[in-house]
Amino acid sequence: MVKLLTFLLLLKGPGLASQSHMPMSSSESESLARELLSASESGKMVEPPPSARRGFDLDTAYEVEGILRQWREAAGHKSVGRKVGYANRAM
């Protein structure tokens, strides 16, 4: 799941920083999570990338990741480990 969140954040295009808009609603975040889960299961690409969508921001990325984590845990998957970012100078 961390891999997916990292992917979502890395897709930040020039449009994300320059957009001034309302954030995605909870129902839009859930719809995006459903779309990403389907894409993950089928191996297909998601078009357009989440970061190119109106309202997508860091808070939305975390919300979508949380929804996906809940669904995966409900399906019996278990999250293990932690992601450590190499951007941290202390590392």
NURODREN-127562 format. One record per residue: residue number from 1; x, y, z of N, C-alpha, C, O in turn. Coordinates in Angstrom, 1 decimal. Layout:
REM residues N
resi n_east n_north n_up ca_east ca_north ca_up c_east c_north c_up o_east o_north o_up
NUM X Y Z X Y Z X Y Z X Y Z
...
This chain:
REM residues 91
resi n_east n_north n_up ca_east ca_north ca_up c_east c_north c_up o_east o_north o_up
1 0.8 -1.2 0.0 0.0 0.0 0.0 0.9 1.3 0.0 0.5 2.2 -0.7
2 2.0 1.2 0.7 2.9 2.3 0.7 3.4 2.6 -0.7 3.6 3.7 -1.1
3 3.6 1.5 -1.4 4.1 1.6 -2.8 3.1 2.4 -3.6 3.5 3.2 -4.4
4 1.8 2.1 -3.4 0.8 2.8 -4.2 0.7 4.3 -3.8 0.6 5.2 -4.7
5 0.8 4.6 -2.5 0.8 6.0 -2.1 2.0 6.7 -2.7 1.9 7.9 -3.1
6 3.2 6.1 -2.6 4.4 6.7 -3.2 4.2 7.0 -4.7 4.6 8.0 -5.2
7 3.6 6.0 -5.4 3.3 6.2 -6.8 2.4 7.4 -7.0 2.6 8.2 -7.9
8 1.3 7.5 -6.2 0.4 8.6 -6.3 1.1 9.9 -6.2 0.9 10.9 -6.9
9 2.0 10.0 -5.2 2.7 11.3 -4.9 3.7 11.6 -5.9 3.9 12.7 -6.2
10 4.4 10.5 -6.5 5.4 10.8 -7.5 4.8 11.3 -8.8 5.5 11.9 -9.6
11 3.5 11.0 -9.0 2.8 11.4 -10.2 2.5 12.9 -10.2 1.9 13.4 -11.2
12 2.9 13.6 -9.2 2.6 15.0 -9.1 3.1 15.7 -10.4 4.3 15.8 -10.6
13 2.2 16.2 -11.2 2.6 16.9 -12.4 2.6 18.4 -12.1 2.2 18.8 -11.0
14 2.9 19.2 -13.1 2.9 20.6 -12.9 1.5 21.2 -12.6 1.4 22.2 -11.9
15 0.5 20.5 -13.0 -0.9 20.9 -12.7 -1.3 20.9 -11.2 -2.1 21.7 -10.8
16 -0.7 19.9 -10.5 -1.1 19.7 -9.1 -0.8 21.0 -8.3 -1.6 21.5 -7.5
17 0.4 21.5 -8.4 0.8 22.6 -7.6 0.1 23.9 -8.0 -0.1 24.8 -7.1
18 -0.2 24.0 -9.2 -0.8 25.3 -9.7 -2.3 25.3 -9.6 -2.9 26.4 -9.8
19 -3.0 24.2 -9.3 -4.4 24.1 -9.3 -4.9 24.8 -8.0 -4.4 24.5 -6.9
20 -5.9 25.7 -8.1 -6.5 26.2 -6.9 -8.0 25.7 -7.0 -8.8 26.3 -7.8
21 -8.4 24.8 -6.2 -9.7 24.2 -6.3 -10.1 23.6 -5.0 -9.3 23.5 -4.0
22 -11.3 23.1 -5.0 -11.8 22.4 -3.8 -11.2 21.0 -3.8 -11.1 20.4 -4.9
23 -10.8 20.4 -2.6 -10.3 19.1 -2.6 -11.4 18.1 -3.0 -12.6 18.4 -3.0
24 -11.0 16.9 -3.3 -11.9 15.8 -3.6 -12.8 15.5 -2.4 -12.4 15.6 -1.3
25 -14.1 15.2 -2.7 -15.0 14.8 -1.7 -14.7 13.4 -1.2 -13.9 12.7 -1.9
26 -15.2 12.9 -0.1 -15.0 11.6 0.4 -15.5 10.5 -0.6 -14.9 9.5 -0.8
27 -16.6 10.8 -1.3 -17.2 9.9 -2.3 -16.2 9.8 -3.5 -16.1 8.7 -4.1
28 -15.6 10.9 -3.9 -14.7 10.9 -5.0 -13.4 10.2 -4.6 -12.8 9.4 -5.4
29 -13.0 10.3 -3.4 -11.8 9.6 -2.9 -12.1 8.1 -2.9 -11.2 7.3 -3.3
30 -13.3 7.7 -2.5 -13.6 6.3 -2.4 -13.7 5.7 -3.9 -13.3 4.6 -4.1
31 -14.3 6.5 -4.8 -14.3 6.1 -6.2 -12.9 5.9 -6.8 -12.7 5.0 -7.5
32 -12.0 6.8 -6.4 -10.7 6.7 -6.9 -10.0 5.5 -6.3 -9.3 4.8 -7.0
33 -10.2 5.2 -5.0 -9.7 4.0 -4.4 -10.2 2.8 -5.1 -9.4 1.8 -5.3
34 -11.5 2.7 -5.4 -12.0 1.6 -6.1 -11.4 1.4 -7.5 -11.0 0.3 -7.9
35 -11.2 2.5 -8.2 -10.5 2.5 -9.5 -9.1 2.0 -9.4 -8.6 1.2 -10.2
36 -8.3 2.5 -8.4 -7.0 2.0 -8.2 -6.9 0.6 -7.8 -6.0 -0.1 -8.3
37 -7.8 0.1 -7.0 -7.8 -1.3 -6.6 -8.0 -2.2 -7.8 -7.4 -3.2 -7.9
38 -9.0 -1.8 -8.6 -9.3 -2.5 -9.8 -8.1 -2.6 -10.7 -7.8 -3.6 -11.3
39 -7.4 -1.4 -10.9 -6.3 -1.4 -11.8 -5.1 -2.2 -11.2 -4.4 -2.9 -12.0
40 -5.0 -2.2 -9.9 -3.9 -3.1 -9.3 -4.2 -4.5 -9.5 -3.3 -5.3 -9.8
41 -5.5 -4.9 -9.4 -5.8 -6.3 -9.6 -5.8 -6.8 -11.0 -5.4 -7.9 -11.3
42 -6.0 -5.9 -12.0 -6.1 -6.2 -13.4 -4.7 -5.9 -14.1 -4.5 -6.4 -15.2
43 -3.9 -5.1 -13.5 -2.6 -4.8 -14.1 -2.7 -3.7 -15.1 -1.8 -3.5 -15.9
44 -3.9 -3.0 -15.2 -4.1 -2.0 -16.1 -3.7 -0.6 -15.6 -3.7 -0.4 -14.4
45 -3.4 0.3 -16.5 -3.1 1.7 -16.1 -4.3 2.5 -15.8 -5.4 2.2 -16.2
46 -4.2 3.5 -14.9 -5.3 4.4 -14.6 -5.1 5.7 -15.4 -4.1 6.3 -15.3
47 -6.1 6.0 -16.1 -6.1 7.3 -16.9 -7.2 8.1 -16.5 -8.4 7.6 -16.4
48 -7.1 9.4 -16.3 -5.8 10.1 -16.2 -5.2 9.7 -14.8 -5.9 9.3 -13.9
49 -3.9 10.0 -14.7 -3.2 9.7 -13.4 -3.9 10.5 -12.3 -4.4 11.6 -12.5
50 -4.0 9.9 -11.1 -4.7 10.6 -10.0 -4.3 12.0 -9.8 -5.1 12.9 -9.5
51 -3.0 12.3 -9.9 -2.5 13.6 -9.6 -2.9 14.7 -10.6 -2.8 15.9 -10.4
52 -3.4 14.2 -11.8 -3.9 15.2 -12.8 -5.3 15.5 -12.6 -5.9 16.3 -13.4
53 -6.0 14.9 -11.6 -7.4 15.1 -11.4 -7.7 16.3 -10.5 -6.9 16.6 -9.6
54 -8.8 17.0 -10.8 -9.2 18.1 -10.0 -9.4 17.7 -8.6 -10.0 16.7 -8.3
55 -8.8 18.5 -7.6 -9.0 18.2 -6.2 -8.1 17.2 -5.6 -8.1 17.0 -4.4
56 -7.2 16.6 -6.4 -6.3 15.6 -5.8 -5.1 16.4 -5.2 -4.5 17.3 -5.8
57 -4.9 16.1 -3.9 -3.8 16.7 -3.2 -3.2 15.7 -2.2 -3.6 14.5 -2.2
58 -2.3 16.1 -1.4 -1.6 15.2 -0.4 -2.6 14.6 0.5 -2.6 13.4 0.8
59 -3.5 15.4 1.0 -4.6 14.9 2.0 -5.4 13.8 1.3 -5.8 12.8 1.9
60 -5.8 14.1 0.0 -6.5 13.1 -0.7 -5.8 11.8 -0.9 -6.3 10.7 -0.8
61 -4.5 11.9 -1.2 -3.6 10.7 -1.4 -3.6 9.9 -0.1 -3.8 8.6 -0.1
62 -3.5 10.5 1.1 -3.6 9.8 2.3 -4.9 9.2 2.6 -5.0 8.1 3.1
63 -6.0 9.9 2.2 -7.3 9.4 2.4 -7.6 8.1 1.6 -8.1 7.1 2.0
64 -7.1 8.2 0.3 -7.3 7.1 -0.6 -6.5 5.9 -0.1 -7.0 4.8 -0.1
65 -5.3 6.1 0.3 -4.4 5.1 0.9 -5.1 4.4 2.1 -5.0 3.2 2.2
66 -5.7 5.2 2.9 -6.4 4.7 4.1 -7.6 3.8 3.7 -7.8 2.8 4.3
67 -8.3 4.2 2.7 -9.5 3.4 2.2 -9.0 2.1 1.7 -9.5 1.0 2.0
68 -7.9 2.2 0.9 -7.4 0.9 0.3 -6.8 0.0 1.4 -7.0 -1.2 1.3
69 -6.2 0.6 2.4 -5.7 -0.3 3.5 -6.8 -1.0 4.2 -6.7 -2.2 4.5
70 -7.9 -0.2 4.5 -9.1 -0.8 5.2 -9.6 -2.0 4.3 -9.9 -3.1 4.9
71 -9.8 -1.8 3.0 -10.4 -2.8 2.2 -9.5 -4.0 2.1 -9.9 -5.2 2.2
72 -8.2 -3.8 2.0 -7.2 -4.9 1.9 -7.2 -5.7 3.3 -7.2 -6.9 3.3
73 -7.2 -5.0 4.4 -7.2 -5.7 5.7 -8.5 -6.4 5.9 -8.5 -7.5 6.4
74 -9.6 -5.9 5.4 -10.9 -6.6 5.5 -10.9 -7.9 4.6 -11.6 -8.8 4.9
75 -10.1 -7.9 3.6 -9.9 -9.0 2.7 -8.9 -10.0 3.2 -8.6 -11.1 2.6
76 -8.3 -9.7 4.4 -7.3 -10.7 5.0 -5.9 -10.3 4.8 -5.0 -11.1 5.3
77 -5.6 -9.3 4.1 -4.2 -8.9 3.9 -3.7 -8.2 5.2 -4.4 -7.6 5.9
78 -2.4 -8.3 5.4 -1.8 -7.7 6.6 -0.7 -6.8 6.2 0.2 -7.2 5.4
79 -0.7 -5.6 6.7 0.4 -4.6 6.5 1.5 -4.9 7.4 1.4 -5.1 8.6
80 2.7 -5.0 6.8 3.9 -5.2 7.7 5.0 -4.2 7.3 5.1 -3.8 6.1
81 5.9 -3.9 8.2 7.0 -3.0 7.9 6.7 -1.6 7.8 5.5 -1.2 8.0
82 7.7 -0.8 7.5 7.5 0.6 7.3 8.4 1.1 6.1 9.4 0.5 5.8
83 8.0 2.1 5.5 8.8 2.7 4.4 9.6 3.8 5.0 9.2 4.7 5.8
84 10.9 3.8 4.7 11.8 4.8 5.2 12.3 5.6 4.0 12.8 5.0 3.0
85 12.1 6.9 4.1 12.4 7.7 2.9 13.9 8.1 3.0 14.4 8.5 4.0
86 14.6 8.0 1.9 16.0 8.4 1.8 16.2 9.9 1.7 17.3 10.4 1.7
87 15.1 10.6 1.6 15.2 12.1 1.6 15.6 12.7 2.9 16.0 13.8 3.1
88 15.4 11.8 4.0 15.7 12.2 5.3 17.2 12.2 5.5 17.8 11.2 5.5
89 17.8 13.4 5.8 19.3 13.5 6.0 19.8 12.6 7.2 20.9 12.2 7.2
90 18.9 12.4 8.1 19.3 11.6 9.3 19.5 10.1 8.9 20.2 9.4 9.6
91 19.0 9.7 7.8 19.2 8.3 7.3 20.5 8.2 6.7 20.9 7.2 6.2
